[in-house]
Amino acid sequence: MWRYLKRLLIGQPLKTAEEGGQSLTKFKALALLSSDALSSVAYGTEQITTVLFALSAAATWYAMPAAGIVLILLFAITMSYRQIIHAYPSGGGAYVVATKNWGTGAGLVAGGSLLVDYMLTVAVSVTAGTEAITSAVPALRDHSVAISVIIVLFIMTLNLRGMRESASFLTVPVYFFVIMIVGMVVWGLINIATGHLAYHAPAAIGASVPGMTVILFLKAFSAGSSSLTGVEAISNAVPNFKEPKRKNAANTLAIMSLILATFFAGITFLSYYLGVMPNPEQTVLSQIGALVFGKGIFYYLLQLATAMILAVAANTGFSAFPMLAYNMAKDKFMPHLFMDKGDRLGYSNGIIFLAVGAIALIFIFHGQTNLLIPLYAVGVFVPFTLSQSGMIIHWFREKGKNWVLNACFNLLGALISFALVIFLFWLHFDNVWPYLVIMPFLLFMFYKVHDHYVKIAAQLRLTMDEEAQFHKYDGSTVIVLVSSVTHVTTGAINYARSIGDYVIAMHVSFDTNPKKEHETAKKFKQAFPDVRFVDLHSSYRSVTKPVLRFTDVIAKNAANRNYSVTVLIPQFVPKKPWQNILHNQTALQLRRALNLHENVIVSTYSYHLKK
């Protein structure tokens, strides 16, 4: 049943040869990888004005210069990540750049920051989309956590089906949102130019505002920098593009950044010009839409487009997290299961792990993750700082065409990103302090995983000298576990005879009646008179302990004779998989316990039932 449900949800397996067909065009990649960055314009301007409005309405004009600095940072980051795409096309983005240029420790800080950030991306985006849905349908407000979880599971399933299908689905909400924002900004500017929209700004640009401080301005700027989250996703997913991969990825990044800059600048300008103020009942974007379009069909289409892109913005995390986890697993800092591809040629373990982490965050914060936005921003700007400063080292080492100009772009981005990290810790410490706990824990785990893989490799590696000295056994002892004399037992004993020089049948009895205890022994001796039969009594109805004690004794004796020891566990396999739940799992428990014992080979003899 599970197999049929899996096929229904994620589709039929794809051949490895079909992997090229899953590669992304620029059109689809823009939808798949830019939803997080583009959706941030729905709240980026509002984050700035909310901080400034706490002082006064007049202070909101400072949103214009704050937005200008954000745009400068966006330009520097875009130029930097275009260079990263060309210099490090294997994906991994900031993790790979920091590792190559700053060393392993810096790379792990960048990688760990982004792994957590992608979980926050999913949680924040989905809950923001849920809030848009519950605002439209207030009756659903009490079910916001359940709605968020359903959205995460839906996007997870979509990604498990493969990049091509998820990209095809996402083209609708992403390009619908792009069309609506373009329409709103253009129509708003036309109405301003023709005098149909009056100037309502509470203060002129450059006006003196009592109480305004540098710290408040920096707080507004750092809050607005959340609009830049998701920009790095394309550099993490370069291998997913069609050939030429570097060129297509770099051009997609440039298009996304141009759209993001235009939207952010246009929304911030309209917000200032129309005198829109933060309102707990209505978002800034909603207020601008109402003033530009009126409360007609286009306003409601804008609200629908906003809700849709916020809900699917989580997909950027689902696209970037698996590739980053793959690169870290390849370097032995994360479990190798993140390197495995699923039936649909996607890194399905990374997709599922991300969904579980995001759902956990949604439950922990009861679907209200807005307080995580500063932490979310730290998770982005720490890797930004490391990658851009790392690129400066890269240019000084590699040089190449226009390397001085490229290094200057990276220096600008690194300085602004580093300043933002300082501001976020200084001005939003109450929200970002968990980073100082999470990051040391992640680094500890990364190094433990790496140490484990290094030790395993050292123990498994075979040299030519060791190959010549490999141990050779003189014979084999096989212990067959017997519960009763059946077709399963007969098959197992016959197989044991074919592989072993010495076969022992072992039975564990619980009965207090001596007559019953000897019935199995009698039947066995009649069927196999030439095989040694050992009957052990267990007073505590435990099969595992007597088996382990007996096996240890036999293994010790076998070692003295230079014999190998194999424990053969017979079991029958029901015709239908669901029937397994009707039978005990003694064989599974025995295998688990015996696998911990050295110098003992554990094998299973399976007898398949026909009915």
N, C-alpha and C positions, 0 to 999 in steps of 0.2 A: 504493500500500500504506500509506504514511504517513497519507494522508487517512482511510482506513478504520480504522486503529489509533487515530487521534485521535478519530474519532467514537465508537468503542467505549469509549474511556477517559473522555472528557468530555461525550459526548452531542451531540445535534444543536444547531445554532446557534439562539439565541433572537432574536426580533425586538426592536428597540429599544422598541416599544410595550409589550412584556411586562416592561419593567424594574420597573414597580410591583409585579408579582407576585413579585419577588425580595426585596421589603422584609420586614423581620423583625418578628414579634410579640414581646411581652415574654417569652413562654415560650421561644421559639426563640433570641432574643437572649441570654437568660441562659445557655443551653447553649453558644452560639457564642462569647460574649465573656467569660465568667467562669471558664472551665476553668483558666486560668493562676492566677488569684487563689485560687480554691477549692482547687486542688491543693496550694498552698503550705502548707496546714495539715498536710500529710503530713510536712513537714520543718521547719516554723517553730519549733515548741516544741523539737524536737530540737536545732536550731541554738543555742538559748538554753542548754539544759541541758548541752550538750557543752562549752561555754565554762566554765560554772560548775563542772561536775564535775571539770575539770582541777585545781581547788583542792581540793575535797573533796565528798563526798556531801551533807554538811550545807548546803553553799553553794547547793544546787539550790533551796532555798526562795525564793531571790531571783528565780527565774523568774516568780513570781507578780507582784511589782511591775513587773518588766521587761515582762511581758505586758500589764499595766495601762497602761503608757505607750504601748506599741504600739497598744493599742485607742484611746487618746486621739488618737494621730496618725491612725489610721484614720478616726475620726469627723471630724477637721478636714479630712482629704483628701476624704472623701466629700462634706461640705458644700461644699467648694471646687469640686470637679468638677461638682456639681449646678449651681452658679452658672455655671460655664464652659459647660455644656451649653446653658443658657438664653441666655447672653450671646453665645456663639460657636457657633451650631448648624451651621456649615458643615463641622465636623469639624476634625481637625488638633490638637485638644487643646492641650497645653502649647506646641507650636510656634507656633500662631496667637496664643495669649494673650501669650506672651513677645514675639513680633514686634510686636504691636499696642501693647504697653505699655512694653516695655523697648527696642525697636528691633531692627533686623535681626540684629545680632551675637548678642544674647541668644537670639533666636528660632532661629538656626542652631545654637547650642550645645544648646538644648533638643531641636530636631529631630534633630540628629546623634546625641545621646545616646540618644534613643529608637530610632532606626534600628538602631544597634548593639545596643541592649538587646533588641530584638525578635529579632534573630539569636541572641543568647545565650538568650533565652526558648525558642526552638525547640530549640537544641542541649542546654541543661540539662534541659528537660522530657523530651525524647525519650530522652536517656541515662539519666535517672532512671527512666523507664518501662522501659527495657531492663534496668536493674539489677534491677527488681522481677521481670521475666520470667526473667532468668538465675538469680535467687535461687530461684525456684520450680523451674526446670529447669537445674541446674548444668552439664549437658552442653553447653548453648548458650553458656557463658561465653566460650569462645574466639572466638565469632562475634558478639560484642556490637557491634562497629563496623558490620558488615554489617546486623545487625538494626536498628540505629539509622537507617542510611541508608534501608532499606526503609520504615521507619515515616515518615520525612520525605517520601519520594516518594509514599507512600500519602496522607498528609494534603495534600500539594501537589495531587495529582490530584483529591482530594475538593473542594478549594477552587476548582480550575479548572472544576469542574462547576457552580459557582454557590453563592451563600450559602444558598439555600433547601435544597438537597440536603445541604450540609455541616452545616447546623444540624439538619436532621432526623436525620442520623446521630449527631450529638453528644448529642442529648437522652438517648440510652440510657446511655452511660458517665457523663455528668455527673449526671443525676438518680438513677442507681443509686448513685453515690458519696454524694450528698446523703442518700438514704434510709438507707444503711449507717452514716454518721457520726451522723445523728440518732438512729438506733436504738442505737448504741454509747453515746453521751452520755446519752441518756434512761435506758437500761437500767442504765448505770453509776451514775447518780445515784439511781435507785430502789433498787438493791442497797446503796448506801451508806446511804440513809435507813432501810432495813429491817435493816441490820446484817449483810448477807450478804457485804459487802466490808469487810475490816478496814483500819484506818488504819495505813499503813506509812511515812509520811513520815519521813525521817531527821532532820529538825529542825523545830521549830514555827516558824510565821511570826513573825518578829521576833527570833528567837534570834541571839545573837552568834556570829559565825563568825570564828575567828582567821585572819588573812591576807587577809580580804576587803577589797578596795579599790574606790574609785570608778571607777578605770580598768577594772577587771575587770567591774564592773557595766555600764559603758557599752559594753564590748566585747560582752557578752551581749545587751544591748539592740539594738545595731547589727546583730548577727548575726540576731536575731529579726525585725528589720524587713524581712527578705527575704520575710516573709509578705504584705507589702503590694504586691509586684510584680504588675502586671496590673490594678490598680484603675483606672488611667487609660485602659484600652483602650476603654471605652464612650464616653468623651468624644471619642475619635478617630473613632468610627464612627456618629455621630448621623445622617448622611444615609442610612444603611442601614435605619433604623427606619420602620415604618409611621406614617402620620399619626395623631395629632399627634406629630411626631418628637421635639420637645423634651420633652414630658411623658412619653412612653413611655421615652425614653432615661434621663431623670432618675429615673423610678420603678424601672427595671431596675437602675440603679446603687445605689439605696437598698436594694433587695431583696438584691442580691449582697453589699453591705457588711454587712447585718444577718446573713446566713447566715455570712459569713466571720468576723465578730466572735463569733457564738455558737459556732461550731466551734472557733475558736482558744482562746477562753476555756474551753470545756468540756474540750478535750484537755489544755490546760495544767493545769487544776485536777485532772483525773483522774491526770495524770502525777505531780503533787506528792503527792496524797492516797495513791496506791497505791505510792509510793516507786520509781517506774520510773526507771532510770538508763540513760544511753547505752550501747549495746552494739554493737560492730562486726558481730556475727553477726545481730542482729535490731533493726529500727527501733523507736523509742519507740512509734509508733502500733501496730505489730504486737504489742508487749508489752502495751499497754493492751487491745487487742482480745482477746488470749489470756486476760487476767485477767477481763475483763468477760463474754465469751462462752464462755470455755473453748475447747479445741481441737476444736470441733465445726463444723458446717456454716456457722454464721454467721461464725465466725472466717475461714474460707476465702473466704467471699463478700466479707468486708471486704478481704482481701488482693487478691482479684480486682478489686474496685472501685477500690482504690488504684492498682494497676498500670494499669488502663484509663484513669483520669483523668490520671495522670502522663504516659502515652503521648500522649493527645490534648490535653494542656494547651498543646502547641505551637500549637494552632489559634488561640489568642488572637493570637499574633504574625502568623499568616497573615491574620487579619481586620483588624488595626490597621496593619500595615506598609504595605500597598498604599494605604490612605487617606492616611496621613501622607506617603508618597512622592508621591502625587497632588498634595497641597496644596503641597509644596515644588517640584514640577515646574511647577505653575501659576504660582508666583512666580519661575520661571526659575533655581532653585538646584539642580535635578536634571534629568537628561535628559527631554525631552518624551515619550519612549516610555512613561514611567510614567503618562501621562495617557490612554493608549490602553486601550480596553475590548476584551476578547476576545469570542469567539463566545457565551459564556455570560453576558455583561454584567458580568463581574468584571474588575478591573485585573490581568490575567493576567501582564504583564511584572513587576509588583511581586511577585506570588506566586512566580514562577519564580526571580527574583533572590534572594528571601529563602531559598528552599530551597537554592540553590547556596551561599549564604553559610553557612548552618547546617551543611550537609554538609562544607564546608571546615573549619569549627571542629571538627566531630566527628573528622575525620581528623587535624587538627593535634594535638588533645589525646587521640587514641587512644580516644575514647569516654568519657574520664574528665574531665568538666567541672565537678566539684564545687568545684575551686579557683577557678572563675570566679564563684561566687555573690557574693562581695564586689564584684567589678567589675560584675556584674549589678545589684546594689543601687545602686551609684553612678550607673549609667545611668538609674535610676528617680528617685532623690532629687534629682539636679541639675535635671531638668525640673520635679519637684514644687516645688522652691524657687523657680524662675523663674516658674512659672505662678501660684503662690499669692501671691507678692510682686507679680506683675504685676496680679493681680486687685485688690489694695489700691489700686494706681494707677487701675485701672478704676473702682472705686467712688468715689474722690475726684473723678474727672472726670465720671462719669455720674450719681453719687448715686442717686436712686430710693428705693423703699420699703425700709425696714430696712437701709439701706446701711451704717450704722455697725456694726450687729450682724454683717452679712456680712463687713465688713472685719476685724472682730475674729477671726472664724473663720479667715479667710485669714492673718491675722498669726500666730495660733497655729500653723497648719500650716506657714507659711513658717519660723518660728523653729525648730520641731522638725526640719523637713526639712534646714535649713541646718546645724543642730547635728549631725545624722546624717552629712551629707557630711563635715564636719570630723572626726568620730569615725572614719569609714571610712578616710579618708586617714591619720589619725594612728595608728589601731590595726591597720589591715590594709593598710599601704602596700605590702608585698611582693606583694599580690594585685591592688591597684588601680592601681599605677603605669602600666600600659599606657594608661589613660585619658588621661594627660598627653601621650602620643605620638599616640594615635589621633585625639583631638579637634582638635589643630592641623592635622593632615593633612586631616581631613574639611572643616574650615573653608576651608582653601586650595582644595580641590577644589570646594566650593560656590561660592566667589567666582570661580574660573576658569570654571566652567560659566555663571554669571550674566554674566560679562564677555563671554563668547562670544556669548550670545544678544542682549545689548544691542548689540554691534557689528554683528551680522547684521541686527538690526532697523533700525539707523541706515543701513546700506548698501542695504537693500531698500525702505525707505520712499520712496514717490513723491510729490513735491509737484506742484502744478499747473504751476509753471514748468518743472520737469523733464519733465513729461508732454508739453508742447508742443515741447520740444527733443529728444525721443527720436530716436535715429539712424535714418535711412531709407536702405536700400541700393538701389543702382542695378541690381543683378543678383545671381546666385547661382552659385557654382562647387561642383560635387559631385564628390568623389573616391570612386570605388567600388573597394573592395578585392576583387581577383579571385585565387582560388587555381587554378581551372580553369574551363573553359567547360562549364557545366551548366545545368539548369533554374533553379537558384538564381541563377546569374549573369545569365541572360536576364531573369528577373523583376526583379532589382535594377537592371540597366541601364535597363529600361523605366520603372521607378519614378523613377530619377534624372533621366531625360529630362523627366518630367512636372513635376518641381519645380525643375530647374536650367537656367540659361541656357548653362552650359558644363560638360560632363561629361568626367571623366578616369578611365580605368580603370588601376589600378595593380596590378602583380604582383611578388611577391618570389620570386626563384628561388635555389636552393641548388646545383643540378647543376653539376658541373665539365665536363660534356659540352656544348659549344656547341650541338650539334644539338638536344638535348633542351630546352635553355634556350629555343630559339626556337619550339618546337612549340606552346606555349600562345599565343604572340603570333600565330602564323600562323592558328590556329583562331579566335582572337578577331577578327582582322581580317576573316576570311571571314564571321563572323556579324554584326559591327558595323563596317563599313568607315568609318562617319562619326564614330566615337568615338576619341578619342586614347588610345593604349595605351602605358603606361610600364612597362618591365621593369627592375627593380632587382635586382642580384646581391648576395647576402649571403654573405660568406666564413665567417661564424661561425654559420650556421644560425639567425640571429635574425630574426624577422619584425618585432618591435616597433621596433627602432632605425631600420631603413630607412624604415618607415612614418612615424615621428615626424619624421625629418629632411626627408622629402619634403613632408609636410604643412606643416611650418614654412615651407618655401620658397614653396609655393603660397599659404599664408595671407598671407605678406608681399606677394606680387604682387597678390593679390586686394584687400588693403587699399589699395594704391595706386590700384586701379580702382574702389574703393568697392563691392566685391563681398563677400557673405558666403561662408563656406566650410563645407561639410557633408561629413563623412566618413561614408559609408554602408557598414556592415559586413554583408554577406550571411551568413546562416546557415540551416541546415535544422533543423527541429524534429522529432525522432522521434515516432512515434505514442504510444509508451508512455514515461512519465517515466523509468523505470529504465534505459532504453536510452541515456540521456545519458552514463552513466558509461563507455560503450563508445567514446566519441568525445573528441577533444582539446578543450581549452577555450581555443583561440587567440582566438576572438571576445571572450571574457570578459577575457582579458589585454589585448587591444587597447583595449577600451572603458575599462578601468581606467587605462591609460597615457594615452590621448587626453583623458580627462576632466580631466587636470591641466593641459592646454594652453589658454591663453586665446585667445579669438576663434575657436574651432573648435567647431562643432556636431557632436555624435556621434549617429548614428542607426543603427538596426538594421532590416534587411529579413529577415523570417522566412518561410521556405518550409516549409509543413507537409507532412510525408510521410503518405501514406495507408495504408501497410502496415508 
